[in-house]
Amino acid sequence: MKFPSEPFKIKVVEPIRRTTREERDRLLRHAGYNLFQVPAESVYVDLLTDSGTSAMSDNQWAGMMLGDESYAGSKNYFHFEEVVRSICGYQHVIPTHQGRMAENLLFSTVLKPGMCVPNNIHFDTTRANVEHQRAEALDVVIKEAYDPHCEMPFKGNMDLIQLADAIDRIGRDRIPLVMITITNNSGGGQPVSMANIRETRALVNRYGIPLFFDACRFAENCFFIKEREPGYAEKSVVEIAHELFSYGDGCTMSAKKDGLVNIGGFLSLNDDQWTQDITNLLILVEGFPTYGGLAGRDLEAMARGLLEVLDEDYLSFRVGQVRYLGELLDQAGVPILKPIGGHAVYLNAKEFLPHIQQAQFPAQSLAVALYREYGIRGVEIGTVMFGKKDVGTGRTIHPELEMVRLAIPRRVYTNMQITYVAESIIELYRRRQGIHGLALTYEAPVLRHFTARFEELRAIPILQQAAS
Ligand code: F0G
């Protein structure tokens, strides 16, 4: 396996407070076994998300000092606009404080009740923002995306037959745009191929429907194209990004991922009328169009981050570090989703803990055990997050996949810390029989995973049991 050597050195460090198993056990009880309720300073390796958790470079921090905090016409806005245009090539650039605001502005403007937005798989906030307009968020990813064992290079691809059928069935007038999420986060951080994007473009052209990207992890997607798609090995990631965006009419972006910043996002598009309507709304809810809910210094950090993320040395380390973790686990027989995605490794909890039925939350139980034993925080992506109540019977309908996502923050953890994560999980896998299920004791009516509370079904400490 290739050891991903770091293309940077450390200039500033943030100490991590070590905790004991007893302390973590107490924190878990207090948190109702919900890791969103555990204070971050009590986590050793925090893999809850790769969003907003990046380490900025010295160049970005230097840019922060050059923040022009003028209300209108800040010089940082013009730099940011120039950078976004140079990458995406769209006419208009609208800054927002994060990705979901870009989605909210777009969908509030273009959607009416009863309309539909097809996407490979909508991310939660995209889906919620579409549904907030009383429109349908339709997933049209290829069926292999739902098979954790299927190894395909571009498992994030759109199913073009399903998409064409959907457009014919729903009607062009009820589909104001089609979206493609790069990489496909909800499907395991899987990339979309250039060929599939090109074909999607050709298809929507036949109907005159605009194509937008949910571009949070565009650079990682472009790097996969370079690595895996015939004809792209000799192209630079920048050239690949230019071609990719050229097939679209616009994009929404959470710069908290591939913008390498802790806060920020944008919307970029060609349509003048949509831009005018969105800008009017932006002024109402976010801020003036040259800052859009951010400080000038944030815009500068974002402009610099967007250029840095296209550095191929960085991308090869980034994707390599995620792959390194996945391969260590895979080689030890730990069940993970394949192939390994761009920003995260997903543990397959159904196979990790076959003795825990889905009604007893195996992925949540696994995430709890990982934190209690080793101080590592991942996130449950399974029944807690996506389980639905059947209105008739009141019974829970379980999602197909039961996962723990280990999302790797960008440029934050050393390879030794990543090795620690792998060794911990491998050890936990050997002791998996000692992990017990959970029972739900409280749930909110919507987005229950953030505040749900649980009880352990059998509170036997895993390591003690393994030792006895
Ligand atoms: N689209 C995708 C594909 C995302 O992964 C996210 C955020 C968003 C949109 C929304 O962006 O958070 O800036 O408003 N994903 C984070 C995650 C939260 O953990 O995967 P945001």
Residues whose N, C-alpha, C, O or C-beta is under 5 A from the ligand:
A	BS01	F0G	L48 T49 D50 S51 Q98 G99 R100 F123 T125 T181 T183 N185 D214 C216 S254 K256
